[in-house]
Amino acid sequence: MRTLRRIGTAVAAAIGVTLTASGCAVLTGSTATPAASAVPAVMPSGSAAPLPVLVASTPPPRSPAPALKQTGTTWPAILASLSGYGQWLLANPDPARTRTIAEPGCAMYNLVYDQANSLLRDKTYLQPAAPTFGTVVGPSPAPGATAGALGGKVVLDVTASRPAEPVLSRTGAVRISTFDQLPPTALQITLLRGSDGRWRFCTVDAQADSGAADDPSVPLL
């Protein structure tokens, strides 16, 4: 901030006394030069211009989205369907579609959203390689009951693996980086069932993990 400086002059006074014949004293003069007013601070004419907001545009998908199987209790088919859509999403980056296969607020949602957002921002896309599921063990409703009898959450014990996946430039299809492979791993996958009756990913954790709530999901996709 600029410091104000006050500029002033000393007061000059001259007093003369003249005696008249009548004996009265008369002040013949008293003058003072007023102090100069303060120099005002120079203030900015307005606030700084806001920085431009860079928005990454979402390109049209290169292929139609695959059909989804998200209902029932055929867990291998449901996992394959959710994973297939997730890989399509990363091959056609659109973070807004993440909620189609993952529950907002869950670790798997955060992972897929961040991956898609990063690919979109960098003008790249994933060349996916589908994960392979080995054993899939999960709950089954009683005979005659529907999946709703299981409530809104199921935990599946799964073995899965996935090859490394190249990340390509959107222009020129040049390899930029690679998603590391997922070696054969014993996983615990949590699915949540929404009010629409559809299952979505919540967490994908290695069974060797501590299972802490803030653990990031294993990059299954």
N, C-alpha and C positions, 0 to 999 in steps of 0.2 A: 504494500500500500504506500502511495506517495505521502510524505510528511508535509503538513501544512506549515508555511513560513509566514510569520506576521511581520509586515514592514510598517514602521511608524517613524514619527519625528518628535523630537523633544519640544516641549511647550516653551515658547518664548514669551515672556511677559515684561512689560515696562509700565511702571506706575509712576506717574508724575503728580506732584501735589503743588498747586498754585494757591497762594493765599490772596484773597481779594481784600478789598478795603473794608468789606463788612465783616471780615474775620471768618468767613465760611470756607471750609476746605472742599475743593472740587477735584474729583478723580478725572484726570484729563485723558486717560486711555488704558484699556486692558484688553489685549487680543490674544487668541490661542489658535494654533493651526490644528484642526481635528486629525486624529490618527487615521491613516489610510486603512480601508477595509481589507479583510483577509483575502488572499488569493485563493479562489475555490479549487478544490482538488479536481483533477481531470478524471472523470468516471467513465467506465466503458459504456458505449452506446447501447449495448445489449448483451445477453448471454452468448457464450460461445456456440457456434453452430453444431448441432448434434452430429456425431459420427454416422456415416452411412451404414445401414444394416444390410449385410450381405445374406441373401436368401438363396439357398441351393434349390433350383427347380427340379422337380421330380420328372424324369423322362418317362415316356410311355413304355410299358412293359414290352419286352421283345417276344414274349409268348404268353398265352392265356394262363391264368392261375389254375393250378390243379384242383380237382374236386376234393372236398374234405370229408373224412369220416370221423366224426367227433362224438358219436352217441353209441350207446350200448356198452358191452363189456368185453368185446373182442380186442384185448389189449395190444397184441402184436400189430393188428391192422390199424388201430388208433394211433399207436406210436409211429408207424410207418407213414401214415397220412399227415400227422402233425409235423413230422420231420421233413417230409417232402415239400409241404407248403412253406415251411421255414426256409428251406434251401432255395426255393423259387423266389422268396422274398429277398434273399441276399443276392440272388442273381439279377433281380430287378429292384434295386434298393428303394424302399418306401417305408420309412419308420412308422407311418400312420397305420400300416396294416399289421403291426406287431400284435395288437390286441386280438387279432383273429385267432392266433394260436397260443398266446400266453396271457396270463392274468396280470393286469397292471398292478404294480406294487410288489410283484414277486421277482426273485433274482433272475429267473429265466427271461422274463419280460425285459428287465434292465439290460441283460446281456445282448439279446437279439436287437433291441431298439438301438443300443449304442453301436453295434456292428453295422446295422443298416444305415444309420445316420452318418457314420464315418465313411462308408463306401459312397454314399450320396454326395457328401461334401467334397470328397477327393476325386469325384467323377470316375469312379472305378466300380467294378462289380465282381462278384464271386463266380468262379466256374466250379459248381458244386460236385461233390462225389457223395452219393447216398450212404448214410451209415448202415452198418449191418448189425442186426439184432440177433443175439443168440437166444439164451433162455429169457423168458418173460414170465414172471410169477406175480399174480395179483389176485385180489378178492373176487369172488363170484357171488351174485345174489342167490338166495334160496330158490329152489325150483318153483317156477311160476311167478317169481318176483321180477321187477324191472330194475334197471340200473339205479333208479331213484332210491331204492332201498339201501344202497350203499352210502347215502348221504352226499355231501358236497365235496368230499376229499377221498382220494385213494392213493396208496403208496405202492409202487411196483418195484420189485427186485429184478434187475435187468443186467445182461452183459451186452456190451456194444463196442463197436470200433468204427473208425472212419479214416480213409486215406487223407493225405495232405491235399489242400485245395488251393489252386492259384488264384490270385487277385489280379484282374486284368484292367487295363485302361479302357474307359468307355470309348475313346477315340483311338483307333489303331489296334486295339486288342493286344497291347504290349503287357507282358507280365510285370507287375509292380512289386508284389510281395506274395506271401503264401500264408494261409491258415495252417498251422501245424496239424499233423495227423493226431487222431485219438487212437492210441493203441488199445487192444482189447482190455476193457475195464469193467469191473463190477460196479454197477450204478444203482442208486436208489432214486427213482423218479416220482415226484409228487404231481398229481393232476388235480385240478379243481374243476368242479362242475358248476357252470353258471346257471342263472335263472332261465336261460334258453335251453337248458338240458345238454349243453355241449361241454366236452372236456377240453381243458387247456393246460399247457405246461405251467407249473409254478416253480419247482426246483429240479435240478439235475445234479446230484451230488455223488461223488465217489463214495462207495461204502466204507472206504478207509478214512474218510474225513471225520472230523469231530461232530459235524452236523450243526455247527453254530449258525444262528439265524442270519448273520451277515456274511456267510461264506458265499463267494461268487459261484454261479452255476458252471458246471463242466461244459465246455463248448461242443455240445453234441452235434450241432449243425456245421 
